[in-house]
Amino acid sequence: MTTPSTTAWPSGAELLPLDGVSGTLVGRAWVPDAAGPSVVVVRESGVVDVSAAFPTMRSLTEQADPPAAVRAADGPVLGSLDDLAANTPPELRRPDRPWLLSPIDLHVVKAAGVTFPVSMLERVIEERARGDQDAAAAIRDEIGATIGGSLDALRPGSPEAAELKAFLVDRGWWSQYLEVGIGPDAEVFTKAPVLSTVGTLVDVGVHSVSEWNNPEPEVVLVVASDGRIVGATLGNDVNLRDVEGRSALLLGQAKDNNASAAVGPFIRLFDDTYDLDALRGSVVRLEIDGEDAFRLEGVSELGRISRDPADLARHVIGAHHQYPDGFVLYLGTMFAPVGDRDAPGRGFTHHDGDLVRISEPRLGALVNRVRSSEAAAPWTFGIDALYRNLAARGLLT
């Protein structure tokens, strides 16, 4: 029998943006009667299954006008949002009732790194400390004294950035992270395999080899195959600081582990209530509550990003690379947790059971509990399983 949960999971209403369901909110839910996932839209009437019109989220985001397509679609109500949210945490779940999933399916999961000056400097510190927390504090002070001032106004690839690069090379402080932070080319990497992301109200995974790690609260673009940015959601790009700090060539191990990419709670499609300009003004809030009574808060203002979101998307797709099923793009974070948790000078790292809440007024709240990747629910439903299920349901034409 499942042990009762002591985690204070939020209600469905607490996952919504401040304006509720005024915008076009779409996602995915597991439907036990169908033995598979359905694309859903969140309305006043509840969570509506629109899989008859859109068998995959990819098929919806490829529409010429996704919000209009959603408005024209209808289907059965799976239940209230509160009902589905209450049935989503694994330890509380009744397998005969629907629950929420990550809102994306066939989209490639990409991420941009080192897009904020604060996180850029933290990456330099990781590199120079080689994953050693005890060395990080002294290196942080030394870098600050060497660079001086603020990098917020510095545009990557600009003449001013080139001058700073020359200065840092002369001082012996150049780094691969500074190269992508202020150089002409953005860092973009594949964060996770297709269909492997987790949604809200479930566990996120931290590889058990890591002793220094943190969440990365981010806005996530949703981009169609023709390069149109059609909406946005929230993401947690879980990061192993000690692993990546040992070598940038370990980025795959640091970033791509079971349940290490969270997306949700819903995609907010661009319409007359929310657009790219509104996204540019995003203020992402992070709250971490530990079972040890530790609490951490942070804010990431997207307006301080060094590269515009649309420019980052152009680094991903174009004549140089195509994505026939579209992609999502984590935009990076300015949140770099340096406050001490376990001992002076050792900074922040996750503990098992941490509850991580990432929220933005127009995108809602993505809430996850931290477990080791080995203890989180395994990823078992892949592309082959999806298409076999859709075929059995008669949803493929």
ChimeraX attribute file (.defattr): number of C-alpha atoms within 10 A of each C-alpha:
attribute: neighborCount
match mode: 1-to-1
recipient: residues
	/A:1	4
	/A:2	8
	/A:3	7
	/A:4	8
	/A:5	11
	/A:6	9
	/A:7	13
	/A:8	7
	/A:9	19
	/A:10	15
	/A:11	15
	/A:12	17
	/A:13	16
	/A:14	17
	/A:15	24
	/A:16	23
	/A:17	21
	/A:18	14
	/A:19	12
	/A:20	19
	/A:21	16
	/A:22	13
	/A:23	20
	/A:24	24
	/A:25	27
	/A:26	27
	/A:27	25
	/A:28	28
	/A:29	24
	/A:30	22
	/A:31	19
	/A:32	14
	/A:33	9
	/A:34	13
	/A:35	13
	/A:36	18
	/A:37	24
	/A:38	26
	/A:39	28
	/A:40	31
	/A:41	26
	/A:42	22
	/A:43	18
	/A:44	11
	/A:45	11
	/A:46	19
	/A:47	27
	/A:48	25
	/A:49	27
	/A:50	23
	/A:51	23
	/A:52	17
	/A:53	17
	/A:54	21
	/A:55	24
	/A:56	25
	/A:57	22
	/A:58	22
	/A:59	18
	/A:60	21
	/A:61	28
	/A:62	18
	/A:63	15
	/A:64	12
	/A:65	14
	/A:66	19
	/A:67	23
	/A:68	12
	/A:69	14
	/A:70	20
	/A:71	10
	/A:72	10
	/A:73	16
	/A:74	15
	/A:75	14
	/A:76	13
	/A:77	16
	/A:78	20
	/A:79	17
	/A:80	18
	/A:81	24
	/A:82	17
	/A:83	18
	/A:84	23
	/A:85	24
	/A:86	21
	/A:87	20
	/A:88	25
	/A:89	21
	/A:90	17
	/A:91	15
	/A:92	13
	/A:93	16
	/A:94	14
	/A:95	13
	/A:96	11
	/A:97	16
	/A:98	25
	/A:99	26
	/A:100	30
	/A:101	27
	/A:102	23
	/A:103	27
	/A:104	30
	/A:105	25
	/A:106	21
	/A:107	23
	/A:108	21
	/A:109	25
	/A:110	21
	/A:111	23
	/A:112	23
	/A:113	21
	/A:114	28
	/A:115	26
	/A:116	26
	/A:117	22
	/A:118	18
	/A:119	21
	/A:120	24
	/A:121	22
	/A:122	24
	/A:123	24
	/A:124	23
	/A:125	27
	/A:126	26
	/A:127	23
	/A:128	19
	/A:129	20
	/A:130	18
	/A:131	22
	/A:132	19
	/A:133	20
	/A:134	14
	/A:135	16
	/A:136	23
	/A:137	17
	/A:138	13
	/A:139	17
	/A:140	19
	/A:141	11
	/A:142	13
	/A:143	15
	/A:144	12
	/A:145	10
	/A:146	13
	/A:147	15
	/A:148	9
	/A:149	8
	/A:150	10
	/A:151	18
	/A:152	13
	/A:153	10
	/A:154	17
	/A:155	18
	/A:156	21
	/A:157	16
	/A:158	13
	/A:159	12
	/A:160	13
	/A:161	20
	/A:162	17
	/A:163	11
	/A:164	18
	/A:165	19
	/A:166	14
	/A:167	15
	/A:168	16
	/A:169	12
	/A:170	10
	/A:171	11
	/A:172	9
	/A:173	16
	/A:174	16
	/A:175	19
	/A:176	12
	/A:177	22
	/A:178	21
	/A:179	20
	/A:180	20
	/A:181	28
	/A:182	27
	/A:183	19
	/A:184	13
	/A:185	13
	/A:186	21
	/A:187	18
	/A:188	20
	/A:189	17
	/A:190	17
	/A:191	25
	/A:192	22
	/A:193	16
	/A:194	16
	/A:195	20
	/A:196	25
	/A:197	24
	/A:198	28
	/A:199	30
	/A:200	29
	/A:201	30
	/A:202	25
	/A:203	27
	/A:204	33
	/A:205	27
	/A:206	32
	/A:207	24
	/A:208	12
	/A:209	13
	/A:210	17
	/A:211	17
	/A:212	21
	/A:213	22
	/A:214	19
	/A:215	27
	/A:216	23
	/A:217	31
	/A:218	31
	/A:219	30
	/A:220	26
	/A:221	28
	/A:222	27
	/A:223	25
	/A:224	25
	/A:225	18
	/A:226	14
	/A:227	18
	/A:228	16
	/A:229	22
	/A:230	23
	/A:231	26
	/A:232	27
	/A:233	30
	/A:234	29
	/A:235	31
	/A:236	29
	/A:237	26
	/A:238	25
	/A:239	25
	/A:240	28
	/A:241	26
	/A:242	21
	/A:243	26
	/A:244	22
	/A:245	24
	/A:246	17
	/A:247	15
	/A:248	16
	/A:249	11
	/A:250	13
	/A:251	19
	/A:252	15
	/A:253	15
	/A:254	25
	/A:255	24
	/A:256	22
	/A:257	22
	/A:258	22
	/A:259	28
	/A:260	29
	/A:261	27
	/A:262	27
	/A:263	27
	/A:264	34
	/A:265	32
	/A:266	31
	/A:267	28
	/A:268	28
	/A:269	24
	/A:270	22
	/A:271	16
	/A:272	9
	/A:273	13
	/A:274	18
	/A:275	16
	/A:276	16
	/A:277	8
	/A:278	11
	/A:279	22
	/A:280	17
	/A:281	12
	/A:282	18
	/A:283	19
	/A:284	25
	/A:285	19
	/A:286	23
	/A:287	17
	/A:288	20
	/A:289	17
	/A:290	17
	/A:291	13
	/A:292	10
	/A:293	8
	/A:294	12
	/A:295	13
	/A:296	14
	/A:297	13
	/A:298	15
	/A:299	17
	/A:300	23
	/A:301	17
	/A:302	24
	/A:303	16
	/A:304	20
	/A:305	22
	/A:306	19
	/A:307	20
	/A:308	15
	/A:309	25
	/A:310	14
	/A:311	10
	/A:312	21
	/A:313	24
	/A:314	14
	/A:315	16
	/A:316	22
	/A:317	18
	/A:318	13
	/A:319	7
	/A:320	7
	/A:321	10
	/A:322	14
	/A:323	16
	/A:324	14
	/A:325	18
	/A:326	23
	/A:327	27
	/A:328	24
	/A:329	28
	/A:330	32
	/A:331	28
	/A:332	27
	/A:333	29
	/A:334	24
	/A:335	23
	/A:336	21
	/A:337	19
	/A:338	15
	/A:339	14
	/A:340	12
	/A:341	17
	/A:342	12
	/A:343	10
	/A:344	10
	/A:345	16
	/A:346	18
	/A:347	19
	/A:348	19
	/A:349	20
	/A:350	21
	/A:351	22
	/A:352	14
	/A:353	19
	/A:354	23
	/A:355	24
	/A:356	25
	/A:357	23
	/A:358	28
	/A:359	28
	/A:360	23
	/A:361	15
	/A:362	22
	/A:363	29
	/A:364	25
	/A:365	29
	/A:366	28
	/A:367	29
	/A:368	25
	/A:369	23
	/A:370	24
	/A:371	24
	/A:372	22
	/A:373	19
	/A:374	14
	/A:375	16
	/A:376	19
	/A:377	17
	/A:378	11
	/A:379	12
	/A:380	9
	/A:381	12
	/A:382	14
	/A:383	14
	/A:384	8
	/A:385	12
	/A:386	18
	/A:387	16
	/A:388	12
	/A:389	17
	/A:390	20
	/A:391	13
	/A:392	12
	/A:393	14
	/A:394	10
	/A:395	15
	/A:396	14
	/A:397	6
